[in-house]
Amino acid sequence: MAAAPLLALLSLAAAEAPLPPFAGEYLLLRNGREVGEARIAYGPTADGWRIESALDAGLLGGMLSFRSREHSRLAWREGLPASERFHARREQPLRSREQEILVDPAAGTVTVRDSRRGESRHPLPGPALDPLAALLRAALAAKREERRFAYLEVNRGAPRERAGRIAGSLRLRVGERELECIRVERLSEDPDRLSASCHAPALGYAPVLIEHADDGERLELRLRALPAPAP
C-alpha cells in the first residue's frame, strides 16, 4: 500500500526538476590512455534528488588502484540545484580519505568534514553546490543556453563563487551514433586547471564527456554507450 504514495512522490520530484533522470557508464582516460571505468547517475529517490558517481581505476599497469564513491543529495529551488548533503570516499593502497558536506539553510551555515583536514563551519550566503552537484549546474546552463553563469561552490572550505561559460558546440561519437553536444567550462583562477563537460540535448543534456586538467595531467570520462530507453 505504501508503494503508490512513494511512486507519486518520485514522480513529483522528477516533474519539479528541469533535467530528466540519467544513468550512464563511462570510460576513464588519463592523458589519453584508458585506465578504468566510472558510472554517473542522477534523479529522484525516496529521500530527495541525488547524483552519484563511482570510479575505479588502475594506475602503473594495474599495480596501483584507485576507487572513488561520491553521492550528493540536493533540492531544486527556483529551477536551480542546491546541495543538502555530500559524501565522498576515495581509496588507494595504504590510505583512504572521506569528506562530508552538510548544508543547514535555516542556520545559514555549511559544515565541511574531512578525514585529513578535520571539521570546519562557514557562513553560507545562499544556495551552494558541492563539486559533484556542480555537474548538474553545467547541464542546466547548456539547456538554458546561458553564455555565462555563476554559482557558489563548497569543497574543502568556505563557499567560493565560481563562474562558468558555454564554450561552443561539437559532435561526439557514442557507440555508432554521433551526438551534437554543448561544451560548458567551469572556470578557475588557476589557468592550468580546467573543468569542462559536454552535454547532449538528445540525452536530456546528460554529460557525454567530462574533462579535468590540473598541473599537466588530464582526466576524461567518456560515455561508453547510449543509455537504455526508460521502460
Secondary structure, DSSP 4 states (H G I P E B T S, - for coil): --HHHHHHHHHHHHHHSSS--EEEEEEEEETTEEEEEEEEEEEEETTEEEEEEEEEEEETTTTEEEEEEEEEEEEEETTEEEEEEEEEEEEETTEEEEEEEEEETTTTEEEEEETTTEEEEEE--S-EE-TTTHHHHHHHHHHHT-SEEEEEE-SSSS-EEEEEEEEEEEEEEETTEEEEEEEEEE--SSTT-EEEEEEEGGGTTEEEEEEEEETTEEEEEEE-SPPPPP-
